Amino acid sequence: MEKRILGNNGLDVSALGLGCMGLSFGYGKPTEKKEAIALIRAAFEKGVTFFDTAECYGPFTNEEIVGEALAPFRKEVVIATKFGFQDGDSKKGLDSSPARIKAVVEASLKRLKTDYIDLFYQHRVDPNVPIEEVAGTVKELIQEGKVKHFGLSEAGVETIRRAHIVQPVVALQSEYSLFYREPEKEIIPVLEELGIGFVPFSPLGKGFLTGAINEETKFEASDFRNIVPRFSEENRKANQTLVDLVKSIASEKNAAASQIALAWLLAQKPWIVPIPGTTKLHRLEENIGGAAIHLSKEELNNIDKALKNIEIVGARYPQQLQERVGK
C-alpha cells in the first residue's frame, strides 16, 4: 500500500489505517480477543501500518488488544491513542488536566506494551483546561520521549490554531465522509494552511456507505447507532439516495461501495488518511482494496455534482455528544 505523510514533521503512515475501536467498543458485542488480534495482524500483513485506539475504548481493553497484536512488529507500525475523559470513561465528563494526561501516558504505555506512543490525541477539547496547557503538557511528554507526535480530535478551528503555536499538531482526527462533509467548510482549509494531516474516522459513514444497512436493519442493543439521529429508521430511508449513488459508481468501476467511499476520501487531499474499522476479515480486505482505486477528475466532478442534489437528513450525534465537538 502507498504511504502518506501526516503533518510537517513527517509522520509516515499507510494511506489507510485501521480504526480498532469497534473490536471492543461502540458497535455491539466485543470481538473475541483471539479474533481481534488475528484481524489486526492480518491488516499489518496486508500493508496497514497505522493503528488507532484510545483508553476509553472498552474502557482500556482495546489498547491491550492493540498492544498484544502489534508487539511482534512494534517498530514497523504507528500507534495512535487518546486521552481526555475522566477515569478513561467516555460516559463520564472530560478531563485534560496535565496530571490526567501524564497518568494516561503511563497507563497506555503499559497496556500497549511499548515505551513510546507515536501519536497522542486529545480525544475531545476540554473547555475547563486551556488548550495551551494541554499542548504544553504533551510537549513535555515529547521531550521525555514518551510521545512522538501530538494530535487533536473533533477540535474547532480556533483550538487547532492555538494548540499548533505551542506544539505543532501533526493530525486532526474528525468525522469526514461522503455521509458527513462539514469539515470542507472551515477545517480542511485550516489544516492545509498549517500543514496538519487529516485522519477521518467513520469514513464509511458508520457502515452506511457499504450498502449493507437499510431502513429495515436492526442494530444490537448496545450498538451506538441506536442513539444516532441520522440512523433512525426514517432517516436511513431518506438517506438511501446517497448509498444508491455510491453503489452505481461502484458498479461502473467493478468495485464495492465501500471502496468508492474510501477512494473518494483519498482523492480529496494527499494528506488525508482514513481509518475504517471492521471486525470481519473480508471487509478488511475490501477496505484495503479501496486504496488501489483511482477516481478520475471527471468522475470526482460527477460525484460532486450529484452530491449537490442529495440532502443528508438527521444529526450525526445526539445532543449531549454534539456538545463535545467542534470546540
SULTA-V999139 format. One record per helix or strand of 3 or more residues. SS is the DSSP state (alpha for helix, beta for strand). FROM is the first residue (numbers start at 1). TO is the last residue. If there is no record, write none. Layout:
SS,FROM,TO ; SS,FROM,TO
//
This chain:
beta,3,6 ; beta,11,14 ; alpha,21,23 ; alpha,33,45 ; beta,50,52 ; alpha,61,76 ; beta,78,83 ; alpha,86,88 ; alpha,98,111 ; beta,117,122 ; alpha,131,143 ; beta,147,153 ; alpha,157,166 ; beta,169,175 ; alpha,182,184 ; alpha,187,194 ; beta,197,201 ; alpha,208,210 ; alpha,224,227 ; alpha,229,231 ; alpha,233,238 ; alpha,240,252 ; alpha,257,268 ; alpha,281,290 ; alpha,297,308 ; alpha,319,322
//
